[in-house]
């Protein structure tokens, strides 16, 4: 995670709710801090797919950030649930795109460390408040 960046009006998540699935405590805490400072409501962070999927049974976020490797190698169960519900998501990982199954070829993959501007560009829908980001 890159250091806390000075935020401007173009790095505003305009009240989006975002599920975070990340098993590394420090990365999860940094993501939560950045997203909250940018105006998002954070669901989690969750360190396991089971916890994230269980949460999705009761609460549907606007989008999600998913770490690919939660300590046991690449896993995509949460991604499948999100896709089934039509929820936007972004992969965050140290892996490259070769590890991502073809069914998720259209999903953005952000390489760690991640900056706030990169997160915003990846998760904000084109119709949302940041369509003017270059």
N, CA, C and O atoms as a MOPAC input file, in Angstrom:
PM7 MOZYME 1SCF
protein

 N      0.85200 1    -1.16400 1     0.00000 1
 C      0.00000 1     0.00000 1     0.00000 1
 C      0.89400 1     1.22000 1     0.00000 1
 O      1.74400 1     1.37300 1     0.87700 1
 N      0.71300 1     2.06500 1    -0.95000 1
 C      1.48900 1     3.29800 1    -0.96300 1
 C      1.02800 1     4.17300 1     0.18200 1
 O     -0.10900 1     4.06000 1     0.63900 1
 N      1.91100 1     5.05100 1     0.64800 1
 C      1.58400 1     5.92600 1     1.77200 1
 C      0.30800 1     6.69900 1     1.54300 1
 O     -0.13200 1     6.87200 1     0.40600 1
 N     -0.27800 1     7.16000 1     2.61400 1
 C     -1.52600 1     7.92200 1     2.51400 1
 C     -1.28900 1     9.12000 1     1.62000 1
 O     -0.39900 1     9.93500 1     1.86300 1
 N     -2.08800 1     9.20900 1     0.60000 1
 C     -1.95500 1    10.29000 1    -0.36400 1
 C     -2.88200 1    11.42100 1     0.02800 1
 O     -3.90700 1    11.21300 1     0.67600 1
 N     -2.50200 1    12.62600 1    -0.37800 1
 C     -3.40500 1    13.74200 1    -0.15200 1
 C     -4.58100 1    13.57200 1    -1.09700 1
 O     -4.39900 1    13.38800 1    -2.30100 1
 N     -5.77900 1    13.63300 1    -0.55300 1
 C     -6.96300 1    13.39400 1    -1.36600 1
 C     -7.47700 1    14.68100 1    -1.95800 1
 O     -7.31300 1    15.76300 1    -1.39600 1
 N     -8.10300 1    14.53600 1    -3.10900 1
 C     -8.76200 1    15.67200 1    -3.72000 1
 C    -10.16100 1    15.24100 1    -4.12400 1
 O    -10.53900 1    14.08600 1    -3.93100 1
 N    -10.91600 1    16.14700 1    -4.67300 1
 C    -12.31000 1    15.84300 1    -4.99000 1
 C    -12.46500 1    14.73100 1    -6.01600 1
 O    -13.53000 1    14.11900 1    -6.08900 1
 N    -11.44600 1    14.45400 1    -6.80300 1
 C    -11.53900 1    13.38600 1    -7.78900 1
 C    -11.24100 1    12.02800 1    -7.17700 1
 O    -11.39800 1    11.01000 1    -7.85100 1
 N    -10.81900 1    11.98300 1    -5.92800 1
 C    -10.55400 1    10.72400 1    -5.23900 1
 C    -11.59300 1    10.53100 1    -4.14000 1
 O    -11.25900 1    10.21400 1    -2.99800 1
 N    -12.83700 1    10.72400 1    -4.50000 1
 C    -13.93600 1    10.63100 1    -3.56200 1
 C    -14.81900 1     9.46500 1    -3.98400 1
 O    -15.27100 1     9.41100 1    -5.12700 1
 N    -15.06300 1     8.54900 1    -3.08700 1
 C    -15.86600 1     7.37700 1    -3.41300 1
 C    -17.35200 1     7.59300 1    -3.16900 1
 O    -18.13300 1     6.64300 1    -3.22600 1
 N    -17.74800 1     8.82300 1    -2.89800 1
 C    -19.15100 1     9.25600 1    -2.89800 1
 C    -20.10200 1     8.31400 1    -2.17800 1
 O    -21.20700 1     8.06900 1    -2.66100 1
 N    -19.69600 1     7.78300 1    -1.03700 1
 C    -20.59900 1     6.97200 1    -0.23200 1
 C    -20.80000 1     5.54500 1    -0.69500 1
 O    -21.74400 1     4.89300 1    -0.24800 1
 N    -19.96400 1     5.03800 1    -1.56000 1
 C    -20.08000 1     3.64000 1    -1.98300 1
 C    -19.82100 1     2.70400 1    -0.80300 1
 O    -19.03400 1     3.02200 1     0.08900 1
 N    -20.48700 1     1.55000 1    -0.80400 1
 C    -20.17800 1     0.50700 1     0.17200 1
 C    -19.29000 1    -0.52200 1    -0.52400 1
 O    -19.60500 1    -0.99700 1    -1.61500 1
 N    -18.17500 1    -0.85600 1     0.12500 1
 C    -17.16300 1    -1.70100 1    -0.50300 1
 C    -16.76600 1    -2.83000 1     0.43500 1
 O    -16.32000 1    -2.58500 1     1.55600 1
 N    -16.92700 1    -4.06300 1    -0.02200 1
 C    -16.47700 1    -5.23100 1     0.72000 1
 C    -14.98800 1    -5.41100 1     0.46500 1
 O    -14.53500 1    -5.32600 1    -0.67700 1
 N    -14.22700 1    -5.65800 1     1.52300 1
 C    -12.79100 1    -5.89300 1     1.39900 1
 C    -12.48100 1    -7.29700 1     1.89400 1
 O    -12.79500 1    -7.65000 1     3.03000 1
 N    -11.86100 1    -8.09500 1     1.02900 1
 C    -11.39900 1    -9.44500 1     1.36300 1
 C     -9.88200 1    -9.44600 1     1.24100 1
 O     -9.33600 1    -9.47700 1     0.13800 1
 N     -9.21200 1    -9.41300 1     2.38300 1
 C     -7.74300 1    -9.33400 1     2.43500 1
 C     -7.28000 1    -9.96500 1     3.73300 1
 O     -7.72800 1    -9.56900 1     4.80900 1
 N     -6.38200 1   -10.94700 1     3.64700 1
 C     -5.95200 1   -11.65300 1     4.84700 1
 C     -4.77200 1   -11.01900 1     5.55600 1
 O     -4.52400 1   -11.33300 1     6.72000 1
 N     -4.04700 1   -10.14900 1     4.90500 1
 C     -2.91300 1    -9.48800 1     5.54100 1
 C     -3.44600 1    -8.32300 1     6.38000 1
 O     -4.02700 1    -7.38100 1     5.84200 1
 N     -3.24700 1    -8.39300 1     7.68800 1
 C     -3.81600 1    -7.40000 1     8.59900 1
 C     -3.41600 1    -5.97700 1     8.22500 1
 O     -4.26400 1    -5.08500 1     8.19900 1
 N     -2.15100 1    -5.75800 1     7.93900 1
 C     -1.66200 1    -4.40400 1     7.66500 1
 C     -2.22100 1    -3.85900 1     6.35000 1
 O     -2.58800 1    -2.68700 1     6.26600 1
 N     -2.28400 1    -4.70100 1     5.34100 1
 C     -2.85800 1    -4.26900 1     4.06200 1
 C     -4.35200 1    -4.01300 1     4.23300 1
 O     -4.87600 1    -3.02100 1     3.72600 1
 N     -5.03900 1    -4.90300 1     4.94600 1
 C     -6.48000 1    -4.73700 1     5.17900 1
 C     -6.75800 1    -3.43600 1     5.93100 1
 O     -7.67300 1    -2.69400 1     5.57300 1
 N     -5.97600 1    -3.16000 1     6.96200 1
 C     -6.16700 1    -1.92800 1     7.74400 1
 C     -5.89600 1    -0.69700 1     6.88400 1
 O     -6.62000 1     0.29500 1     6.97500 1
 N     -4.85700 1    -0.75500 1     6.05000 1
 C     -4.53800 1     0.38300 1     5.17800 1
 C     -5.63600 1     0.59600 1     4.14100 1
 O     -6.01200 1     1.73600 1     3.86400 1
 N     -6.15200 1    -0.48300 1     3.56900 1
 C     -7.24700 1    -0.36100 1     2.60700 1
 C     -8.47600 1     0.25500 1     3.26300 1
 O     -9.10700 1     1.15200 1     2.70400 1
 N     -8.80800 1    -0.23500 1     4.45200 1
 C     -9.97900 1     0.29200 1     5.15500 1
 C     -9.80600 1     1.78100 1     5.43600 1
 O    -10.74000 1     2.56300 1     5.25900 1
 N     -8.61700 1     2.16800 1     5.87200 1
 C     -8.34900 1     3.57900 1     6.17000 1
 C     -8.48300 1     4.43500 1     4.90900 1
 O     -9.14300 1     5.47400 1     4.93400 1
 N     -7.86700 1     4.00900 1     3.81900 1
 C     -7.93600 1     4.78100 1     2.57200 1
 C     -9.36000 1     4.88900 1     2.05000 1
 O     -9.80000 1     5.96800 1     1.65300 1
 N    -10.07600 1     3.77900 1     2.04900 1
 C    -11.44300 1     3.78300 1     1.53600 1
 C    -12.36400 1     4.64700 1     2.39500 1
 O    -13.20900 1     5.37600 1     1.87500 1
 N    -12.19500 1     4.55800 1     3.70300 1
 C    -13.01200 1     5.35500 1     4.61000 1
 C    -12.71900 1     6.83900 1     4.43700 1
 O    -13.64200 1     7.65300 1     4.38900 1
 N    -11.44900 1     7.19200 1     4.34400 1
 C    -11.08000 1     8.59100 1     4.12700 1
 C    -11.63400 1     9.13200 1     2.81400 1
 O    -11.89600 1    10.32800 1     2.68700 1
 N    -11.80800 1     8.24300 1     1.84000 1
 C    -12.34000 1     8.64800 1     0.53700 1
 C    -13.86900 1     8.65400 1     0.51900 1
 O    -14.46900 1     8.93500 1    -0.51900 1
 N    -14.50800 1     8.34900 1     1.65500 1
 C    -15.95400 1     8.44000 1     1.74500 1
 C    -16.71400 1     7.14100 1     1.63500 1
 O    -17.94400 1     7.14700 1     1.65800 1
 N    -16.01800 1     6.02800 1     1.51800 1
 C    -16.68500 1     4.73100 1     1.36700 1
 C    -17.07800 1     4.15200 1     2.72500 1
 O    -16.47300 1     4.46600 1     3.75000 1
 N    -18.09300 1     3.30900 1     2.71000 1
 C    -18.43600 1     2.48000 1     3.85600 1
 C    -17.80200 1     1.12100 1     3.58300 1
 O    -18.04600 1     0.51700 1     2.53800 1
 N    -16.99600 1     0.64300 1     4.51300 1
 C    -16.25100 1    -0.59800 1     4.29900 1
 C    -16.93700 1    -1.75900 1     5.01700 1
 O    -17.23100 1    -1.69300 1     6.21100 1
 N    -17.18100 1    -2.81900 1     4.25500 1
 C    -17.67500 1    -4.08500 1     4.81000 1
 C    -16.44200 1    -4.94400 1     5.04700 1
 O    -15.74100 1    -5.29900 1     4.09900 1
 N    -16.17600 1    -5.27900 1     6.29500 1
 C    -14.97400 1    -6.02900 1     6.62300 1
 C    -13.93500 1    -5.08100 1     7.19100 1
 O    -14.26400 1    -4.10500 1     7.86500 1
 N    -12.70200 1    -5.37400 1     6.91500 1
 C    -12.17400 1    -6.38100 1     6.00700 1
 C    -12.36900 1    -7.80100 1     6.54700 1
 O    -12.37600 1    -8.04300 1     7.75400 1
 N    -12.52500 1    -8.71700 1     5.60500 1
 C    -12.65600 1   -10.13200 1     5.91200 1
 C    -11.36100 1   -10.82300 1     5.53100 1
 O    -10.76600 1   -10.52200 1     4.49700 1
 N    -10.92500 1   -11.75800 1     6.37800 1
 C     -9.67800 1   -12.47400 1     6.12900 1
 C     -9.91100 1   -13.82500 1     5.47000 1
 O     -8.95700 1   -14.47100 1     5.03500 1
 N    -11.17500 1   -14.26600 1     5.38800 1
 C    -11.46100 1   -15.56100 1     4.76400 1
 C    -12.64200 1   -15.43200 1     3.80300 1
 O    -13.52700 1   -14.59300 1     3.97500 1
 N    -12.62300 1   -16.28200 1     2.79800 1
 C    -13.72900 1   -16.29700 1     1.83900 1
 C    -15.03000 1   -16.70200 1     2.51500 1
 O    -16.08400 1   -16.14900 1     2.20300 1
 N    -14.97300 1   -17.66000 1     3.43600 1
 C    -16.19700 1   -18.08500 1     4.12800 1
 C    -16.86300 1   -16.91700 1     4.83700 1
 O    -18.08100 1   -16.75800 1     4.76000 1
 N    -16.06800 1   -16.08800 1     5.53600 1
 C    -16.63100 1   -14.93300 1     6.23900 1
 C    -17.22200 1   -13.92100 1     5.26600 1
 O    -18.29400 1   -13.36800 1     5.51400 1
 N    -16.53000 1   -13.68000 1     4.16600 1
 C    -17.01900 1   -12.72300 1     3.17100 1
 C    -18.31200 1   -13.21800 1     2.52000 1
 O    -19.25700 1   -12.44900 1     2.34700 1
 N    -18.35200 1   -14.49200 1     2.16400 1
 C    -19.54300 1   -15.06500 1     1.52500 1
 C    -20.71300 1   -15.07800 1     2.49300 1
 O    -21.84400 1   -14.79200 1     2.10000 1
 N    -20.45800 1   -15.40500 1     3.75700 1
 C    -21.51300 1   -15.37200 1     4.76800 1
 C    -22.07600 1   -13.95000 1     4.91700 1
 O    -23.28700 1   -13.76800 1     5.04400 1
 N    -21.20000 1   -12.95800 1     4.89900 1
 C    -21.63600 1   -11.56100 1     4.98900 1
 C    -22.52300 1   -11.19500 1     3.79700 1
 O    -23.50200 1   -10.46300 1     3.94700 1
 N    -22.18000 1   -11.70300 1     2.62800 1
 C    -22.94900 1   -11.39800 1     1.41400 1
 C    -24.36600 1   -11.96900 1     1.45500 1
 O    -25.23200 1   -11.52700 1     0.70100 1
 N    -24.60400 1   -12.93300 1     2.31800 1
 C    -25.95100 1   -13.49000 1     2.46000 1
 C    -26.90900 1   -12.47400 1     3.08600 1
 O    -28.12000 1   -12.55300 1     2.88100 1
 N    -26.36800 1   -11.52300 1     3.84900 1
 C    -27.19200 1   -10.55400 1     4.57000 1
 C    -27.02500 1    -9.11300 1     4.11600 1
 O    -27.87400 1    -8.27100 1     4.40600 1
 N    -25.95800 1    -8.82300 1     3.41900 1
 C    -25.66100 1    -7.43800 1     3.07400 1
 C    -24.96000 1    -7.39800 1     1.71900 1
 O    -23.96000 1    -8.08400 1     1.51100 1
 N    -25.48100 1    -6.60400 1     0.81200 1
 C    -24.92100 1    -6.51500 1    -0.53500 1
 C    -24.22200 1    -5.16700 1    -0.71200 1
 O    -24.87700 1    -4.12600 1    -0.68200 1
 N    -22.89800 1    -5.17300 1    -0.89800 1
 C    -22.16900 1    -3.92600 1    -1.11600 1
 C    -22.30900 1    -3.46400 1    -2.57500 1
 O    -22.80700 1    -4.19400 1    -3.43000 1
 N    -21.86200 1    -2.25200 1    -2.82600 1
 C    -21.85300 1    -1.73600 1    -4.19300 1
 C    -20.76800 1    -2.40100 1    -5.02900 1
 O    -20.94300 1    -2.63700 1    -6.22500 1
 N    -19.64600 1    -2.69900 1    -4.38000 1
 C    -18.52400 1    -3.33300 1    -5.07200 1
 C    -17.61000 1    -3.98400 1    -4.04000 1
 O    -17.85800 1    -3.89900 1    -2.83800 1
 N    -16.54800 1    -4.63500 1    -4.52100 1
 C    -15.65500 1    -5.36000 1    -3.61000 1
 C    -14.21700 1    -5.33300 1    -4.11600 1
 O    -13.95600 1    -5.21600 1    -5.31300 1
 N    -13.29500 1    -5.44500 1    -3.16500 1
 C    -11.87000 1    -5.61600 1    -3.44300 1
 C    -11.48300 1    -6.98600 1    -2.91500 1
 O    -11.67500 1    -7.27800 1    -1.73500 1
 N    -10.93800 1    -7.82900 1    -3.78900 1
 C    -10.63400 1    -9.21100 1    -3.40900 1
 C     -9.16900 1    -9.54500 1    -3.58600 1
 O     -8.62500 1    -9.43200 1    -4.68500 1
 N     -8.53400 1    -9.95400 1    -2.50700 1
 C     -7.19600 1   -10.52000 1    -2.61400 1
 C     -7.34700 1   -11.91000 1    -3.21800 1
 O     -8.26200 1   -12.64700 1    -2.85200 1
 N     -6.47400 1   -12.26800 1    -4.12400 1
 C     -6.56000 1   -13.56200 1    -4.80300 1
 C     -6.05400 1   -14.69300 1    -3.90800 1
 O     -6.61800 1   -15.78700 1    -3.90900 1
 N     -4.99200 1   -14.43200 1    -3.14400 1
 C     -4.39200 1   -15.46800 1    -2.31200 1
 C     -4.61600 1   -15.12900 1    -0.84700 1
 O     -4.09100 1   -14.14000 1    -0.33500 1
 N     -5.39600 1   -15.95700 1    -0.18800 1
 C     -5.68000 1   -15.74800 1     1.22500 1
 C     -4.89100 1   -16.72400 1     2.09000 1
 O     -5.38400 1   -17.20100 1     3.11200 1
 N     -3.67400 1   -17.01300 1     1.67300 1
 C     -2.78100 1   -17.85800 1     2.45400 1
 C     -2.72800 1   -19.31000 1     2.01800 1
 O     -1.84700 1   -20.05200 1     2.45200 1
 N     -3.66200 1   -19.73300 1     1.16000 1
 C     -3.70800 1   -21.13600 1     0.73700 1
 C     -3.61200 1   -21.27600 1    -0.77400 1
 O     -3.99100 1   -22.30800 1    -1.32800 1
 N     -3.11500 1   -20.25900 1    -1.43500 1
 C     -3.05500 1   -20.25400 1    -2.88300 1
 C     -4.24900 1   -19.50600 1    -3.46100 1
 O     -5.14600 1   -19.10200 1    -2.72100 1
 N     -4.26900 1   -19.32100 1    -4.76900 1
 C     -5.34900 1   -18.57200 1    -5.41100 1
 C     -6.71500 1   -19.22000 1    -5.17800 1
 O     -6.85800 1   -20.44100 1    -5.23700 1
 N     -7.71000 1   -18.37800 1    -4.91300 1
 C     -9.07300 1   -18.85200 1    -4.72000 1
 C    -10.04500 1   -17.81400 1    -5.26200 1
 O     -9.82200 1   -16.61000 1    -5.12700 1
 N    -11.11600 1   -18.28600 1    -5.87100 1
 C    -12.03800 1   -17.39700 1    -6.57200 1
 C    -13.50200 1   -17.63400 1    -6.20100 1
 O    -14.39900 1   -17.24200 1    -6.94800 1
 N    -13.75000 1   -18.27200 1    -5.05400 1
 C    -15.12900 1   -18.54500 1    -4.64800 1
 C    -15.93200 1   -17.27200 1    -4.41100 1
 O    -17.07400 1   -17.17200 1    -4.85900 1
 N    -15.35300 1   -16.29900 1    -3.71300 1
 C    -16.05000 1   -15.04200 1    -3.46600 1
 C    -16.30400 1   -14.30900 1    -4.77000 1
 O    -17.36300 1   -13.70700 1    -4.94800 1
 N    -15.35300 1   -14.35500 1    -5.67500 1
 C    -15.52700 1   -13.71700 1    -6.98500 1
 C    -16.71100 1   -14.32300 1    -7.72700 1
 O    -17.47500 1   -13.60600 1    -8.37400 1
 N    -16.86500 1   -15.63100 1    -7.63600 1
 C    -17.99900 1   -16.28800 1    -8.30200 1
 C    -19.33300 1   -15.84500 1    -7.70200 1
 O    -20.29900 1   -15.61700 1    -8.43100 1
 N    -19.38600 1   -15.72500 1    -6.37400 1
 C    -20.61600 1   -15.27500 1    -5.71300 1
 C    -20.92700 1   -13.83700 1    -6.12400 1
 O    -22.07100 1   -13.51600 1    -6.44200 1
 N    -19.92400 1   -12.98200 1    -6.11700 1
 C    -20.13700 1   -11.58500 1    -6.50700 1
 C    -20.61500 1   -11.48300 1    -7.95100 1
 O    -21.53700 1   -10.72800 1    -8.25900 1
 N    -19.98100 1   -12.24600 1    -8.82500 1
 C    -20.36800 1   -12.22700 1   -10.24000 1
 C    -21.80900 1   -12.71300 1   -10.41100 1
 O    -22.56200 1   -12.15100 1   -11.20700 1
 N    -22.19100 1   -13.74900 1    -9.67200 1
 C    -23.54400 1   -14.28600 1    -9.73800 1
 C    -24.57600 1   -13.22200 1    -9.33400 1
 O    -25.67800 1   -13.18300 1    -9.88200 1
 N    -24.21000 1   -12.35800 1    -8.37000 1
 C    -25.11200 1   -11.30700 1    -7.90100 1
 C    -24.96800 1    -9.99900 1    -8.68900 1
 O    -25.67400 1    -9.02900 1    -8.41400 1
 N    -24.06300 1    -9.97300 1    -9.65700 1
 C    -23.87800 1    -8.76400 1   -10.46200 1
 C    -23.18600 1    -7.63100 1    -9.71500 1
 O    -23.39400 1    -6.46200 1   -10.03700 1
 N    -22.37200 1    -7.96200 1    -8.72800 1
 C    -21.65900 1    -6.95400 1    -7.94400 1
 C    -20.27500 1    -6.73500 1    -8.55800 1
 O    -19.51600 1    -7.68000 1    -8.77400 1
 N    -19.96800 1    -5.46700 1    -8.83200 1
 C    -18.64200 1    -5.12000 1    -9.37800 1
 C    -17.55400 1    -5.47900 1    -8.37100 1
 O    -17.74900 1    -5.33200 1    -7.16500 1
 N    -16.41300 1    -5.94900 1    -8.86300 1
 C    -15.28400 1    -6.21600 1    -7.98200 1
 C    -13.98600 1    -6.07300 1    -8.73400 1
 O    -13.93900 1    -6.08900 1    -9.96400 1
 N    -12.92500 1    -5.93100 1    -7.94600 1
 C    -11.57500 1    -5.75700 1    -8.45800 1
 C    -10.68800 1    -6.72100 1    -7.68900 1
 O    -10.81200 1    -6.85100 1    -6.47100 1
 N     -9.79400 1    -7.39600 1    -8.40000 1
 C     -8.80900 1    -8.23600 1    -7.73200 1
 C     -7.63500 1    -7.36300 1    -7.30900 1
 O     -7.23100 1    -6.45200 1    -8.03200 1
 N     -7.09100 1    -7.65200 1    -6.12500 1
 C     -5.84900 1    -7.03000 1    -5.67000 1
 C     -4.90600 1    -8.16600 1    -5.32500 1
 O     -5.27600 1    -9.10400 1    -4.61800 1
 N     -3.67900 1    -8.07300 1    -5.83200 1
 C     -2.79000 1    -9.21300 1    -5.64000 1
 C     -1.35800 1    -8.87800 1    -5.99200 1
 O     -1.07500 1    -7.87600 1    -6.64800 1
 N     -0.46800 1    -9.73400 1    -5.54400 1
 C      0.91500 1    -9.70100 1    -5.98600 1
 C      1.10500 1   -10.57800 1    -7.21800 1
 O      2.15000 1   -10.52700 1    -7.86700 1
 N      0.09000 1   -11.38400 1    -7.54000 1
 C      0.13500 1   -12.24600 1    -8.72700 1
 C     -0.12500 1   -11.42500 1    -9.98200 1
 O     -0.65700 1   -10.31700 1    -9.92100 1
 N      0.26200 1   -11.99300 1   -11.12300 1
 C     -0.09100 1   -11.32700 1   -12.37700 1
 C     -1.35600 1   -11.98300 1   -12.93500 1
 O     -1.91000 1   -12.89000 1   -12.31500 1
 N     -1.80400 1   -11.53200 1   -14.08800 1
 C     -3.07300 1   -11.97900 1   -14.65400 1
 C     -3.07200 1   -13.44700 1   -15.06700 1
 O     -4.14300 1   -14.00600 1   -15.30500 1
 N     -1.92300 1   -14.08400 1   -15.16000 1
 C     -1.86500 1   -15.48400 1   -15.57600 1
 C     -2.56900 1   -16.42000 1   -14.60200 1
 O     -3.00900 1   -17.49900 1   -14.99900 1
 N     -2.68400 1   -16.02900 1   -13.34000 1
 C     -3.30800 1   -16.88200 1   -12.33400 1
 C     -4.83700 1   -16.73700 1   -12.32400 1
 O     -5.53300 1   -17.55000 1   -11.71600 1
 N     -5.34900 1   -15.72200 1   -12.98400 1
 C     -6.79200 1   -15.45800 1   -12.99000 1
 C     -7.47400 1   -16.33200 1   -14.04200 1
 O     -7.07000 1   -16.32200 1   -15.20500 1
 N     -8.51200 1   -17.09400 1   -13.64500 1
 C     -9.23000 1   -17.93900 1   -14.61100 1
 C     -9.88400 1   -17.10500 1   -15.72400 1
 O    -10.20500 1   -15.93200 1   -15.53600 1
 N    -10.06500 1   -17.72500 1   -16.84900 1
 C    -10.65700 1   -17.06800 1   -18.01900 1
 C    -12.01500 1   -16.43800 1   -17.70000 1
 O    -12.34700 1   -15.38800 1   -18.25100 1
 N    -12.79700 1   -17.05500 1   -16.82600 1
 C    -14.12100 1   -16.51700 1   -16.50000 1
 C    -14.05500 1   -15.12100 1   -15.88700 1
 O    -15.05900 1   -14.41000 1   -15.84700 1
 N    -12.85600 1   -14.72300 1   -15.40200 1
 C    -12.68100 1   -13.40100 1   -14.80300 1
 C    -11.72600 1   -12.52700 1   -15.61100 1
 O    -11.15000 1   -11.58100 1   -15.07300 1
 N    -11.55600 1   -12.82900 1   -16.87200 1
 C    -10.62000 1   -12.08400 1   -17.71400 1
 C    -10.98400 1   -10.60800 1   -17.82400 1
 O    -10.11300 1    -9.77300 1   -18.07300 1
 N    -12.25800 1   -10.27900 1   -17.64200 1
 C    -12.69800 1    -8.88600 1   -17.76100 1
 C    -12.62900 1    -8.11600 1   -16.44300 1
 O    -12.98400 1    -6.93700 1   -16.40800 1
 N    -12.18500 1    -8.74500 1   -15.37200 1
 C    -12.12300 1    -8.11100 1   -14.05400 1
 C    -10.76000 1    -7.44500 1   -13.87100 1
 O     -9.72900 1    -8.07600 1   -14.10600 1
 N    -10.74200 1    -6.17500 1   -13.45400 1
 C     -9.45600 1    -5.50400 1   -13.23000 1
 C     -8.63500 1    -6.19700 1   -12.14400 1
 O     -9.17700 1    -6.72600 1   -11.17400 1
 N     -7.32800 1    -6.18100 1   -12.32900 1
 C     -6.38700 1    -6.71800 1   -11.34900 1
 C     -5.39500 1    -5.61800 1   -11.01300 1
 O     -4.63900 1    -5.16700 1   -11.87400 1
 N     -5.39900 1    -5.18600 1    -9.75000 1
 C     -4.45300 1    -4.18300 1    -9.28700 1
 C     -3.30800 1    -4.87700 1    -8.57500 1
 O     -3.52300 1    -5.73200 1    -7.71500 1
 N     -2.09700 1    -4.50500 1    -8.93500 1
 C     -0.91600 1    -5.07200 1    -8.30700 1
 C     -0.60300 1    -4.33500 1    -7.01600 1
 O     -0.63400 1    -3.10600 1    -6.96500 1
 N     -0.30000 1    -5.10200 1    -5.97000 1
 C      0.13400 1    -4.50000 1    -4.71100 1
 C      1.55900 1    -3.98800 1    -4.89000 1
 O      2.33800 1    -4.64600 1    -5.58000 1
 N      1.94000 1    -2.86600 1    -4.31600 1
 C      1.16300 1    -1.95800 1    -3.47300 1
 C      0.19100 1    -1.12800 1    -4.31500 1
 O      0.43900 1    -0.85700 1    -5.49000 1
 N     -0.90700 1    -0.73500 1    -3.69500 1
 C     -1.98600 1    -0.04400 1    -4.39300 1
 C     -2.14700 1     1.36400 1    -3.83200 1
 O     -2.16300 1     1.56200 1    -2.61700 1
 N     -2.26400 1     2.33200 1    -4.72300 1
 C     -2.53200 1     3.70500 1    -4.31000 1
 C     -4.01200 1     4.01500 1    -4.41700 1
 O     -4.74800 1     3.31700 1    -5.11400 1
 N     -4.44400 1     5.04400 1    -3.73800 1
 C     -5.85200 1     5.41200 1    -3.72700 1
 C     -6.36800 1     5.74700 1    -5.12100 1
 O     -7.46300 1     5.31900 1    -5.48600 1
 N     -5.62100 1     6.48600 1    -5.88900 1
 C     -6.08100 1     6.84200 1    -7.24000 1
 C     -6.32100 1     5.60200 1    -8.08800 1
 O     -7.29400 1     5.53600 1    -8.83800 1
 N     -5.42600 1     4.61000 1    -7.96800 1
 C     -5.60200 1     3.36100 1    -8.71700 1
 C     -6.87500 1     2.63700 1    -8.27400 1
 O     -7.62100 1     2.11300 1    -9.10200 1
 N     -7.11400 1     2.61500 1    -6.96100 1
 C     -8.32800 1     1.98400 1    -6.43300 1
 C     -9.57500 1     2.67400 1    -6.97700 1
 O    -10.49900 1     2.01900 1    -7.45800 1
 N     -9.58800 1     3.98300 1    -6.89600 1
 C    -10.75800 1     4.74300 1    -7.34300 1
 C    -11.03000 1     4.49600 1    -8.81400 1
 O    -12.17500 1     4.25400 1    -9.19700 1
 N    -10.01000 1     4.55300 1    -9.63500 1
 C    -10.19700 1     4.34000 1   -11.07700 1
 C    -10.73700 1     2.94700 1   -11.37700 1
 O    -11.50600 1     2.76000 1   -12.32000 1
 N    -10.33300 1     1.97700 1   -10.57300 1
 C    -10.74800 1     0.59700 1   -10.82900 1
 C    -12.15600 1     0.28800 1   -10.33800 1
 O    -12.85500 1    -0.51600 1   -10.95400 1
 N    -12.58800 1     0.91200 1    -9.23700 1
 C    -13.85200 1     0.49000 1    -8.64600 1
 C    -15.03000 1     1.41200 1    -8.91300 1
 O    -16.17800 1     1.00200 1    -8.73600 1
 N    -14.78200 1     2.62700 1    -9.32700 1
 C    -15.89800 1     3.55000 1    -9.53800 1
 C    -16.52000 1     3.30300 1   -10.90200 1
 O    -15.83600 1     3.37600 1   -11.92300 1
 N    -17.82300 1     3.00800 1   -10.92500 1
 C    -18.49900 1     2.79900 1   -12.21100 1
 C    -18.39200 1     4.03200 1   -13.09900 1
 O    -18.29600 1     5.15700 1   -12.60600 1
 N    -18.40900 1     3.81900 1   -14.37700 1
 C    -18.29500 1     4.91800 1   -15.33500 1
 C    -19.39200 1     5.95900 1   -15.12700 1
 O    -19.17600 1     7.13800 1   -15.40700 1
 N    -20.54000 1     5.55500 1   -14.65000 1
 C    -21.64300 1     6.48700 1   -14.47700 1
 C    -21.60000 1     7.19200 1   -13.14100 1
 O    -22.44700 1     8.04300 1   -12.86900 1
 N    -20.62200 1     6.85600 1   -12.28800 1
 C    -20.55100 1     7.44000 1   -10.96000 1
 C    -19.89700 1     8.81500 1   -11.04500 1
 O    -19.67800 1     9.32700 1   -12.14300 1
 N    -19.59000 1     9.40400 1    -9.92300 1
 C    -19.16900 1    10.79700 1    -9.85200 1
 C    -17.75900 1    11.06500 1   -10.36200 1
 O    -17.35900 1    12.22800 1   -10.41200 1
 N    -16.99600 1    10.06500 1   -10.73900 1
 C    -15.61400 1    10.30100 1   -11.12500 1
 C    -15.34000 1    10.05500 1   -12.59900 1
 O    -14.21200 1     9.72300 1   -12.96500 1
 N    -16.32500 1    10.20700 1   -13.43400 1
 C    -16.12500 1     9.88100 1   -14.84200 1
 C    -15.11900 1    10.79000 1   -15.52900 1
 O    -14.70500 1    10.50600 1   -16.65300 1
 N    -14.71100 1    11.89200 1   -14.86900 1
 C    -13.75400 1    12.79200 1   -15.49100 1
 C    -12.31300 1    12.50400 1   -15.10300 1
 O    -11.42400 1    13.26700 1   -15.48200 1
 N    -12.04300 1    11.43000 1   -14.36000 1
 C    -10.65900 1    11.11200 1   -14.00900 1
 C     -9.90100 1    10.75800 1   -15.27600 1
 O    -10.34300 1     9.90400 1   -16.04500 1
 N     -8.77000 1    11.40000 1   -15.50200 1
 C     -7.99200 1    11.10600 1   -16.73800 1
 C     -7.38500 1     9.72300 1   -16.69000 1
 O     -6.70700 1     9.31300 1   -17.63200 1

